[in-house]
């Protein structure tokens, strides 16, 4: 017997945003290249990248995720590697690079729009992302996908507790994203399904070992395969 039209969708599907629906990390990499050029007279590239990553890790609890925290970590690293003698022009260039990142146009990843449109109405769709509130709202507005989601959640961190709260009451829940650390492992721990959609660039702090043998873990090459996967699971 078919499900009555008034019944709620069987699935709740959460989508990550950055590097799942649209490009993001490559803008960080380009800015990091620019940062390395600015400080080439003070530190080698590998050493500078190590110091910057250490600053980002150290500052996550203070600044959170996103461009603003990244910019502050670049400034802090510039001060450290120059022993406090970083020229004011370099600081100004770093701030300008951060502002450019905050205004960069959104570019959707392949099949992102088609996948979200295909699932809208068949499942309850949630956007679950972390980072700076204003920047994430800007990117969602520019993406043109906002009206397809039943709810939008911008969180400070993605943990099993976060997913447990967001998916509470859902018949079956699934998290879809590019980050094993943030989108896959904690969602599985919370009892949801998790779909890994690898991106060509992954930030070092988002890497983790894939849970290959887990019965609720799936990997797809791109979002174009998601509707068929949901049909098979459903």
C-alpha positions in Angstrom: 0.0 0.0 0.0 1.3 3.4 -0.9 2.1 5.9 1.9 -0.7 8.5 2.4 0.2 11.9 1.1 -0.1 13.5 4.5 2.5 11.2 6.1 5.9 12.9 6.8 8.9 11.9 4.6 10.6 8.7 5.6 14.1 10.2 5.6 15.7 13.3 7.1 18.7 14.2 5.0 21.3 16.6 6.3 23.7 18.3 3.8 27.0 19.8 4.7 27.6 23.1 2.8 31.3 24.0 2.2 33.0 21.6 -0.3 29.8 19.5 -0.4 27.4 21.8 -2.1 29.9 24.5 -3.2 33.6 25.1 -3.4 35.3 26.5 -0.3 38.6 25.0 0.6 40.3 26.0 -2.7 39.8 29.7 -1.7 41.6 29.0 1.5 44.4 27.4 -0.4 44.8 30.3 -2.8 44.9 32.7 0.1 47.4 30.5 1.9 49.6 30.7 -1.3 49.4 34.5 -1.2 50.3 34.4 2.5 53.4 32.3 1.8 54.5 34.8 -0.9 54.0 37.7 1.5 56.3 36.1 4.1 58.7 34.3 1.8 61.6 36.4 3.2 60.9 35.3 6.8 60.0 31.6 6.6 60.0 28.7 4.2 56.7 27.5 2.8 56.5 24.2 4.7 57.5 25.8 8.0 55.0 28.6 7.5 52.2 26.1 6.7 53.0 24.1 9.9 52.9 27.3 12.0 49.7 28.4 10.4 48.0 25.1 11.0 49.1 25.1 14.6 47.7 28.5 15.1 44.4 27.5 13.5 44.2 24.4 15.7 45.0 26.5 18.8 42.4 29.2 17.9 39.4 27.1 17.0 38.1 27.3 20.5 38.4 31.1 20.4 37.4 32.1 16.9 35.6 29.0 15.6 35.6 28.0 11.9 35.6 30.2 8.9 37.4 33.1 7.2 37.6 35.4 10.1 39.3 32.9 12.3 41.6 32.0 9.5 42.6 35.6 8.9 43.4 36.2 12.6 45.5 33.0 12.6 47.4 34.3 9.6 48.1 37.6 11.3 49.2 35.7 14.5 51.5 33.5 12.4 53.0 36.5 10.6 53.8 38.1 14.0 55.4 34.9 15.2 57.6 34.1 12.3 58.9 37.6 12.1 59.5 37.9 15.9 57.0 40.8 16.0 58.6 42.7 13.1 56.0 42.0 10.4 55.5 45.2 8.3 52.2 46.9 8.6 51.8 46.5 4.8 51.8 42.7 5.2 49.1 42.9 7.9 47.0 45.1 5.5 47.5 42.6 2.7 46.4 39.7 5.0 43.3 41.7 6.0 42.5 42.5 2.3 42.8 38.8 1.4 40.3 37.9 4.2 37.8 40.5 2.9 38.2 39.1 -0.6 37.4 35.6 0.7 34.3 36.9 2.4 33.0 38.4 -0.8 34.0 35.6 -3.2 31.1 34.4 -5.4 29.6 31.0 -4.8 30.3 28.2 -7.3 28.1 25.1 -6.8 29.8 21.7 -7.1 28.7 19.3 -9.9 25.2 17.8 -9.4 24.6 19.8 -6.2 21.4 21.6 -7.4 20.1 18.5 -9.1 20.5 16.3 -6.0 18.9 18.8 -3.7 16.0 19.4 -6.0 15.5 15.6 -6.6 15.2 15.0 -2.8 13.1 18.0 -2.0 9.6 16.7 -1.2 10.8 13.1 -0.9 12.7 13.7 2.3 13.0 16.4 5.0 16.1 18.4 4.0 18.4 20.1 6.5 21.5 22.2 5.8 23.9 21.5 8.6 27.0 23.6 8.5 29.6 25.2 10.8 31.4 28.5 10.5 30.8 32.2 10.7 27.1 32.9 10.8 27.1 35.9 8.4 29.4 34.3 5.9 27.4 31.0 5.8 24.1 32.9 5.4 25.7 34.9 2.6 26.8 31.8 0.8 23.5 30.0 1.2 21.6 33.1 -0.2 24.0 33.3 -3.2 23.7 29.5 -3.9 20.0 29.8 -4.7 19.4 26.5 -2.8 18.0 28.0 0.4 14.3 27.6 -0.3 14.8 23.9 -0.9 15.7 23.2 2.7 13.2 22.6 5.4 15.6 24.0 8.0 19.1 25.5 8.2 21.4 24.9 11.1 24.7 26.8 11.5 26.5 25.2 14.4 29.8 25.9 16.2 30.9 22.2 16.0 29.6 19.0 14.5 29.6 16.3 17.2 27.5 13.2 17.9 25.5 15.3 20.4 24.9 17.9 17.7 23.5 15.3 15.3 21.5 13.6 18.1 19.8 16.9 18.8 19.2 17.9 15.2 17.9 14.4 14.1 15.8 13.8 17.2 12.5 12.4 16.3 13.5 11.6 12.7 12.4 8.2 11.4 15.7 7.7 9.6 18.4 10.3 9.3 21.3 10.6 7.0 24.2 13.1 6.9 25.9 13.9 3.6 29.3 15.6 3.4 32.9 15.7 2.4 34.4 15.6 5.9 35.0 12.3 7.5 35.7 14.0 10.8 32.7 16.3 10.9 30.1 14.8 8.6 30.6 11.1 8.8 32.0 9.8 12.1 29.9 11.8 14.5 26.7 11.2 12.5 27.3 7.4 12.7 28.0 7.7 16.4 24.6 9.5 16.7 22.9 6.5 15.0 22.4 8.1 11.6 23.5 7.0 8.2 26.5 8.8 6.7 27.4 9.4 3.1 30.9 10.6 2.3 31.3 12.7 -0.9 35.1 13.2 -1.3 36.3 16.6 -2.4 39.6 17.2 -4.2 41.0 19.3 -1.3 40.5 18.4 2.4 41.7 20.6 5.2 44.1 18.8 7.5 41.9 19.2 10.5 39.0 17.5 8.8 40.8 14.3 7.9 40.1 11.0 9.5 40.2 7.3 8.7 37.1 6.1 6.9 34.8 3.6 8.7 34.8 1.2 5.8 33.1 -1.7 7.6 30.3 0.3 9.2 26.9 -0.9 7.9 25.5 2.7 7.8 28.5 4.2 5.9 28.4 4.8 2.2 30.7 6.7 -0.2 29.6 8.2 -3.5 31.7 9.9 -6.2 29.5 13.0 -6.4 26.1 14.1 -5.4 24.6 12.9 -8.6 24.5 9.4 -7.1 22.7 10.4 -3.9 19.0 10.1 -5.1 19.6 6.5 -6.3 21.4 5.6 -3.1 18.4 6.9 -1.1 16.0 5.0 -3.3 18.0 1.8 -2.6 18.1 2.3 1.1 14.4 3.3 1.2 
